[in-house]
Amino acid sequence: MIIVSGATGFIGSCLIQRLNSENFNYIIAVDEFGDEEKEKNLTGKTIQERVSKEDLNAWLEKNHRWVEFWFHCDEDEDQSFFETVWKAGVDYQIPLIYTSQSGKTDKRNAWAEGHTYEPFYWAGLNVESLYGPNEEHRFEKASFVYQLFKHGDHISEVPSVQSDFLYVKDLTEIMAFLMRYRKQSGVYNLGSATSHSLQELAEATFEAMNKQKEIAVNEISGDSNSSNDLAKIQSFGFDKPLHTLKEGIEDYVKNYLLPNKKL
C-alpha cells in the first residue's frame, strides 16, 4: 500500500500514473477533494481509496500497518499538514519522500534536517524548474512552457535566466527509484544537470507548437537557478536517461497540451 498525499496535484497525479505503470495499484490518494479541475488529473488512474486530509489520522490508526511507502506531494506546502505527515512517518516508521517547488527557501527542509526524530528513510526533493502535464490548475504558478503555450502571443521578451529545467516524467522516475533505494536520507536539489536559458526554452516550445516567433532577452533582470544533486542520485544507481529540454518540451506540447490530454 502506497500513500500519495497531494494526489490530485501536478506531481502527485503524474506519480500515480508512474506507479500504475508498474502495477502499483494499491494507492491511497490523500487530498482536499472537490476541486473539479484538479480531479481531472486522476481520470483513468487506478486508486484503491480516497482519504481526505481531515480523515487521515483516523485512517492511519486503522491501516498504518499496511502502508509500505509515503509520497507527500502537497501543492499547498502546508507546514502544519507536513508535520502531521512527518509525525506519522516517525510513529509508524513509514519511509517518506516529499517534494517542494519552493526550493531551498521551503521551511520544511530546514525543519526536516534539524529534527531529532525522523522516519527510517526520508528524502526531500527540491524541484524549482519543473514542467509537464497535469499542471493546468496551477495557473500563474504553472511552468513557463505552459505560460508560453497559453499566452505566447503576448510574450515578446524573457529575462536572461539560466535554469535547470526538469520534466515531470523524469522526476517521477527518480521518485520510483528512491522508493526502492531507501538509503541516504536528506534534501536533494534536482534538475536535469544541464542549464538552459528561458530563451532556449521559449524557442523549443514554439518549435513544438510549429510556430515561428522571435523572443528578445532582457539582460537586466533574472538570477540563475541551478540544481546539482542529480549526480548524487546517479551515484546511488539511478541510470535512466533523462529527457533533453527539447525532448521533454516536444513530448509535453505535442502529446498533452495540443490534444488537451492528461498524463
Secondary structure, DSSP 8 states (H G I E B T S, - for coil): -EEEETTTSHHHHHHHHHHHTTT---EEEEE----HHHHGGGTT---SEEEEGGGHHHHHHHHGGG--EEEE--TT--HHHHHHHHHHHHHTT--EEEEESSGGG-HHHHHHHT-SS--SSEEEEE-TTEE-TT-GGGGGGS-HHHHHHHHGGG--EEE--EE--EEHHHHHHHHHHHHHH--S-EEEE-S-S--EEHHHHHHHHHHHTT-----EEESSS---B----HHHHHHTT-------HHHHHHHHIIIIITTT---
